[in-house]
């Protein structure tokens, strides 16, 4: 009886390792992206924007940089006016 031997070439091993690496990087990248989106939504909600508001602004052509700037301006205004409201 003759057996069939499976021999992987060096190229096949490298490709498999490379695919595993890309898969791991993709999963890590997705986790970072989801985390960033979650933080953006939380910051937006702190200054009065709903998730729908954020999506509408981005779909309307606002850049992510501009949206972050707007959230920052609102946060700064909230911090400045908060002590005067308590008084």
Secondary structure as the mmCIF struct_conf table of DSSP 4:
data_model
#
loop_
_struct_conf.conf_type_id
_struct_conf.id
_struct_conf.beg_label_comp_id
_struct_conf.beg_label_asym_id
_struct_conf.beg_label_seq_id
_struct_conf.end_label_comp_id
_struct_conf.end_label_asym_id
_struct_conf.end_label_seq_id
HELX_LH_PP_P HELX_LH_PP_P1 UNK A 2 UNK A 5
HELX_RH_AL_P HELX_RH_AL_P1 UNK A 10 UNK A 46
TURN_TY1_P TURN_TY1_P1 UNK A 47 UNK A 48
HELX_RH_AL_P HELX_RH_AL_P2 UNK A 51 UNK A 59
TURN_TY1_P TURN_TY1_P2 UNK A 60 UNK A 61
HELX_RH_AL_P HELX_RH_AL_P3 UNK A 64 UNK A 86
#
